[in-house]
Amino acid sequence: MTHENSLNHGPASRVLKRLHAAAKGDRLRFLGLAPKLAKGFILRQSFSEAVTSASMKECYIPISREQGEFLYITARALGAQNIVEFGTSFGISTIYLAAALKDNGEGLVISTELEPNKCAKAILNLEEADLGEYAEIRAGDALETLTGLSAPVDLVLLDGWKDLYLPVLELIKPRLRPGAVVLADNIFTFRKALRPYVNYMQSGLNGFSSTTLAIGEGFEYSVYLG
Ligand SMILES: C[S@@+](CC[C@H](N)C(=O)[O-])C[C@H]1O[C@@H](n2cnc3c(N)ncnc32)[C@H](O)[C@@H]1O
């Protein structure tokens, strides 16, 4: 029996269908950006600098459906009310998270995005999905927009530029409640860039128990033990 929820029924499911279809063009857009990215790496720019100078303003680069469904059920299992996301893009992952909050009964996803045009579109997409009241999109650099979070945080998604996963985690860590889950995307795609992050999470020295899940492009699943 299929249990009716915000992902398989109603406006959020329709908006997700449209956005995943639109994001399919990303692989071609990526190929077009490859020379600029390569130049950035030759010039020894950081990942953030290289991708910004390659101006990936139109790329969705979203999580997969499978990852979105995993985020949704994780947020439901935690009874999450306070979620933080690094890297909104056009709001695909934010919709999965906000849908879980709606189905949990209440809550807020605080998500942040560097590109103003993506912020504006994400807000429209969330409104169209009837989830506007469950998400706050903060425009700007996560290292500034995610300071001073107040509530105990239940769930975090890290999906911005890869060299910032650890600094952003350090910012949020004091707000995590024991048992909070931190999910980080692209562990397989950016194995080298994310090695320090994975080592930090898996060392057992930093308050986390962690494993890499073969979902999408590799999801690091970390539980904060306090
Ligand atoms: C992989 S995409 C996010 C995809 C999104 N989670 C989804 O599933 O639809 C990464 C996004 O992070 C944003 N970003 C990168 N560095 C950032 C920063 N320092 N602060 C805020 N956003 C940032 C980029 O502009 C880009 O849109």
The ligand as an SDF file (V2000), in Angstrom:
LIG
                    3D

 27 29  0  0  0  0  0  0  0  0999 V2000
   25.4550   21.3130   -6.0350 C   0  0  0  0  0  0  0  0  0  0  0  0
   24.5800   22.8250   -6.0110 S   0  0  0  0  0  0  0  0  0  0  0  0
   23.2930   22.5620   -4.8550 C   0  0  0  0  0  0  0  0  0  0  0  0
   22.1920   21.6800   -5.3850 C   0  0  0  0  0  0  0  0  0  0  0  0
   20.9970   21.6100   -4.4700 C   0  0  0  0  0  0  0  0  0  0  0  0
   21.3490   21.1200   -3.1550 N   0  0  0  0  0  0  0  0  0  0  0  0
   19.9570   20.7050   -5.0930 C   0  0  0  0  0  0  0  0  0  0  0  0
   19.9430   19.4930   -4.8020 O   0  0  0  0  0  0  0  0  0  0  0  0
   19.1590   21.1830   -5.9000 O   0  0  0  0  0  0  0  0  0  0  0  0
   25.6900   23.8260   -5.0990 C   0  0  0  0  0  0  0  0  0  0  0  0
   25.2220   25.2380   -4.8700 C   0  0  0  0  0  0  0  0  0  0  0  0
   25.9680   25.7850   -3.7880 O   0  0  0  0  0  0  0  0  0  0  0  0
   26.1070   27.1690   -4.0040 C   0  0  0  0  0  0  0  0  0  0  0  0
   27.2370   27.6540   -3.2020 N   0  0  0  0  0  0  0  0  0  0  0  0
   28.5370   27.4000   -3.4110 C   0  0  0  0  0  0  0  0  0  0  0  0
   29.2970   28.0070   -2.4890 N   0  0  0  0  0  0  0  0  0  0  0  0
   28.4470   28.6530   -1.6620 C   0  0  0  0  0  0  0  0  0  0  0  0
   28.6280   29.4660   -0.4970 C   0  0  0  0  0  0  0  0  0  0  0  0
   29.8440   29.7490   -0.0350 N   0  0  0  0  0  0  0  0  0  0  0  0
   27.5350   29.9260    0.1330 N   0  0  0  0  0  0  0  0  0  0  0  0
   26.2920   29.6600   -0.3430 C   0  0  0  0  0  0  0  0  0  0  0  0
   26.0610   28.9110   -1.4490 N   0  0  0  0  0  0  0  0  0  0  0  0
   27.1230   28.4130   -2.0960 C   0  0  0  0  0  0  0  0  0  0  0  0
   26.3590   27.2550   -5.5050 C   0  0  0  0  0  0  0  0  0  0  0  0
   26.0740   28.5440   -6.0170 O   0  0  0  0  0  0  0  0  0  0  0  0
   25.4480   26.1650   -6.0620 C   0  0  0  0  0  0  0  0  0  0  0  0
   24.2180   26.6840   -6.5160 O   0  0  0  0  0  0  0  0  0  0  0  0
  1  2  1  0
  2  3  1  0
  2 10  1  0
  3  4  1  0
  4  5  1  0
  5  6  1  0
  5  7  1  0
  7  8  2  0
  7  9  1  0
 10 11  1  0
 11 12  1  0
 11 26  1  0
 12 13  1  0
 13 14  1  0
 13 24  1  0
 14 15  1  0
 14 23  1  0
 15 16  2  0
 16 17  1  0
 17 18  1  0
 17 23  2  0
 18 19  1  0
 18 20  2  0
 20 21  1  0
 21 22  2  0
 22 23  1  0
 24 25  1  0
 24 26  1  0
 26 27  1  0
M  CHG  2   2   1   9  -1
M  END
$$$$
